[in-house]
């Protein structure tokens, strides 16, 4: 061993020794305040939280707040006058805690059970998640998708038609198919934009253009979002009924994946009317779009279509939370909590589907030569059809030949 390598070895040994010494010499972790001491201290505050509770929450430590659900002194006279409340009756802090945790006996003259919820504690958790992780990760998902597609375009370029154009076209999609597609696509784009304005308006629009512009945009976004939900769901149903049989997986999909769909490399695998990549888009739209529609209906009719309490009951019954290491999910949810969970699920699934649709838009526009014609005019050149959907083209030609509609091989486009 050379002197240089020997010196390096001694240096690494010394560094490891110093690291171990620093580890053993570091002060022990603070276990936090003793719960028994805190419970005793709360007696002096009438059961309210102490300064230690507040500081522990600010340090991000987990604080047991179950004591705040204890309303009134055990064994106290509930009919004691308010002046004697500290000696036994319910005090104002007890009342506000009961209101916060939806445990107060509240009577209302109108509005039903939902009007009895005067303080909804879960609102802050919903608000913090919405403005924090949802906006952060959702925004970066969309920007990251656009950035990745831009980089891919720079590296791969546009997928060109390798064969010379024949001048003969074949009908790819009928008029009603294109109408249903564009109704679904157009409504989804507007729903996505209005949803993004609702989520990011306070962060992006308000500082730049002021509260008045932001207010007008939010009002318009709400109107657009609530009303375009219906054509979106109608388009979803029509697309499913028309194309579901063409999107059942088959063996040709394996070949398509093995050759990366011809997008990477020069191979162009055979495919029927829809290739494996288009099938992924189709089922993503149907399943994710269906989930978005269901949660959207729950938001439009929150008191008639609560979803999560029933869903959590089913998950608890099959033991799904326990398999993941969690306790039982709550099965008694107020209408406000149902709406908060539905809104978060609605937005999370929408972000995922928007990222997928951005990739779909890329392939159908600048990413692949001739792809837009399929949904534009509905007619595609036979060379394009042979390159991307050769099995489907053969089936179309066979049907036309059976009907006596095939043109001679030497015929010109005009003939």
N, C-alpha and C positions, 0 to 999 in steps of 0.2 A: 504494500500500500504506500502511495506517495505521501510526502509530508503535507501536500496541499489537501488531499482527501482526508488524511488523518486529522488535520486542523479543522476541517469542516465538520467532521464527526464529533469532535470535542465541543465545537460551538453549538451544534444541535443538542448535544447532551446537556450542556449548560443551560440552554434556553428552556429545555423541557423541565429541568430542575427548578429554575426560577418560576416557571408557570405553575408547577405543583406547589411551590412554597407560597406563591401569591394566593393560590386557591385555599390553602389551609389556614392562611393568616387573615383572610377576609372576615369581616364581622358576620355573625350568624344573621340569617334573614329574620326580619321583624315579623313575629307571628300575628301581629295585630292586636287590637284590644280584646281583653277577655270578655266573652259574652255575658258571663255572670256579673262582672263589674259593670258592664253597660246596663244590664237589667236593673241593678241596684241604683245606678245613677238616674235612670229614667223615672224612678219613684219620686225624685225631687222635682221633676218637670211635669208631674201628673200623667206620665205615660208617653209623653212626646219624645221625639228623637233628640239626642244630645249633640253637642258640638263634635264629639268623636264620630258619631254616625255620619254627620255632614262631611267631615274631613276624610273619612274612609271612602265615601262615595266619590269625592273629588280626586282621590288617589287612584280611582279605578278598582278598588277592592270590592269584593262581593259582600254585601251587607244584608243580613236577614231582616226583612221588613215585616215579618209576620206579626210583630208586636203592634204594628199600626192598624191591624185589623181587629184589635181588641177594643171594643167600644164600651165605655162606662166601666165603673168599678164592680167586680163580681159581688153579688149579694146586695147591691145598693138598692135603695128605694126608688123605683122608676117614677114615682109620683112626687118626689121631693121638688120643692120650688127651685127655680133657677138660681136664686141667691145662695142656696145651699149646695149648688152643684159640686164645688171642690170637695165637699164632705160626703158625697155619695151619689148625686144625680148625674145626668149626662151633661157634659159641658159643651161649649161651642166647638172646641177642637174635635171632640167625639163626633159631633154632628157632621163636620166637614170631612172627617175620615170616612164615615159611613156613606156620605154622598160620593166620595171619590171611588170607593170600592163597591158601589152599587148595592149597599147593604141597608140603606135607609128606607124607612116606611114612608113612601112618597105617594100622595094622591093628586091626580090631575083631573081637570074637568074636561079636557079634550086632548086628542093626540094619541091615545092608547098607551101601550107599554113603552114605546120608544120615547114618549115625552117625559117619562119618569126618570130617565137617565139624564141627570143635571150636570154631572161631572164624569167624563169618560177618560179614565187614566191611560188607556192604551193609545190615545191620540198622539202623545209625545213620541212613543216608540215608532209609530207609523210615520210621523213627520220626520224624525231623525233618519230613519231608513230611506225615506223617499228623497230627501235632499242630500243624503250621504252616499251609501253604497249603490243605490239604484241609479242615481244620476251619474256617479263617477264611472262605475263599471259599464253601465249601459251606453254612456257617451263614448267611452274608449272602445267598446265593442264595434260601434258603427264606424268610428274614425279608423280603427285598426283594420277593419274589413276593406274600407276604401283604399287605405294605404297599401295593403297586401295586393289588391287587384291592380293598383297602379304599378307596383313593382313587378308583378307578373306580366303585365302588358309590356313593360320595358324589356324584360328578359325574353319573353316568348313571342311578342308581337301578335298580330291578328291571325287567326286560323283561316287560311286562304282555301279556296276551292282549287284542288290540284288539277282536276281534269278541265279541258276546254269546255266552255258553256255550249250547250247544244242548241239553245234557242227554243227548245220544246219545254213546256212547263207542265207540271202536274199539280192538281189541287191538293194542298196540304191540309187546310182547314176551311170548312164551310162558313158562310156568313154568320149563322147563329152561334157557331163555336167561337168565332172571333168576337162577336158581340158579348158573349158571356165572359170570355177572358178579359176583355178590356173593361167591362163593368166591374169585375172583381179586382183587376189591377188598379184601375183609376180610383176606385173608392178606397182601396188599401193605402195608396200613396197619400191621399188627402187625410185619411184617418191617422196615418203615421205622422204627417207634418203637424196636424192639429194637436196630436198627443205630445209631440216634442215641444211645441210652443207652450202647452200647458205646464209641462214639467220644467222646462228651462227658461220660461219667460222671466221669472223673478231674478235669475242669474245673468241672463244675456240681454233681454229686451229692456227691462226696467232701467239698468244703469246707463244704457246707451241712448234710449229714446224717451225715457220718462214714464211716469205712471199712467198717463192718459193713453198713450199709444199701446202700452202693455195691456191696459184694461180693454180697449177695443179689440185687440188681438185675442185675448182670452175669451171674451164674449162670442166673437166669431168662431173661435176654435171649438167652444162648447156646442154651438149650434151645428157646426159641420160634423163634429164627432157623433153627436146624438142622432143625427138624421141620416148620415151616410152609412151608419151601421147596418141599416136594412138592405140596401143594394149589395153591400159586401156579403151579408149572409145569404142573400138570394143567389148571387154569383157563385158562392161556395157550393151551394146545393147543385146548381146547374152543372158546374165543372165536374163535380164528383159523379153525377149521374151519367154524363156524356163520356168521361174518360176513365172511369175506374177499371173497366175490363182491359183497357190497353196498358194499365200500370201494374198489373199483377207480375211479380218477379218471375223470371224464367232463366233458362240456362244461358241464353245469349248475354245476360247481364254479367255473368262471370267473365266471359271473354272481353266484354267492354271494360270492366274494371282492370283486368290483366293488362290491357293495352292503354290504360289511362284515358280511354275515350277518344284517343286521337288528339287530345289537346296537348299532351306532352309526347313528343316524338312525331313520326310521320305515318304511323299505322292508323287505319280507319276501320275499326271493328264493325261488323254487321249489326244492324239493329232493326227492330220492328218500328211501329209508329212512334213509340217513345223509347229512348235508350235508358240505360241505368241511371245516368245523371239526372235526366228529366223525371224519372220515377222518384228519385229522392226529393226533387223540388215539389212534385205533385203531393206526395204523402206528407211532406213538411207543411205545405199549405193547408191540406185537409185537416191534419191532426192539430197542428198549432193554431191554425185559423179557427177550427172548431172550438178549441179551448178558449181562445180569445173571445169568441162569440158567446160562449156560455157564461164566462165571467162578466162580459159586457151586459148581457141580459140581467144578470144578478145585480149589477150596478144600476141599471135602468129601473129595475123593479126589486129593490132591496128587501122589502117586507114580504113580497110574494115568493121570491126565489132565493132563499138563503142556501148557500152551498157548503160552507166549510164545516159547520157543526155536524152535518150528516156525514160528510166525507171523513172527518176526524173520528167519528164513531166507528165507521167501517174499518179504518186503519187500525184503531185500537183493538177491534175485535179480532183482526188477523195477526196482531202482534208486530206490525211493521215498525212502530217507533222503538219498541224494545229491542228489535234486531239491530237497530242502528245505535243503541246505547242511550236512548232517550226515555223519559217517562211518558205516561199517557198524555195524549193531546187533549186540550180542553174541548168539551162537548156542549157546554152551555155558553153561548156567545150572544152578546147583545147585537141588535141590528147595526150599530155603529162599528162594532168589531168585525162583523161579517163584511161590511162595506170596505173597511180598511184592508182586510186580507184579500178580498176580491180585487181591489184596485192594485195592490202590489203584484198579485199573480198576473193580472191583466197586463201590467206594464212589463214585467220580466219576460213573459212569453212573447209579447209584441217586439221587444228588443231583439230576441233571438230570430224571430221570423223576418224582421226588417233586415238583419244582416244577411240572411239567406236570400232574400229577394234582391238585395243589392247585387249579389253575385249573379243571380238570374238575369237581372237587367244588363249587367256587363256582357254576359255571354250572348244575349239576344240582340245586342246593339253593336258596339265596337269590337267585341271580343271574337266574333265569328262572322265571316263574310257570308252574306245571303241569309242569315238566320232571321233577320227582321221581316223579310218578305213573307215568311210563313204566317205571321200574325198581322202583317200589313195588308197586302193584297190577297193573301191566302194561297198564292201561286208561287211555286219554287221551281227553279230549273232542274231538269232531270240529272244534271251533273252533280248538283248539290245534294239531291235526294239520294243518288247512288253512293255518294261519299259518306253520308251520315246516317242514312236509313235504307240501306240496300234491300233488306228483307221486305220492308214495307213497300218499296218501289216495285219489287217483283210481284208482290201480291196485288197491287193496284193494276199493273199491266196485265196480269192474268185475268182479273175481273173484267177489264176493258176488252180484252181479246175474246172472252167468253160472250160478251155482249155485242161483238162485232164492231167495236169502236176504235180499235187500234189502227194507227196510220201506217202506211208502208215505211220501211226503214229508210228509204231514200227520199221521203217527203220533206218538203221545206216547211218552216214554221207557219207560213201562210196557208198551207194546205191542211 
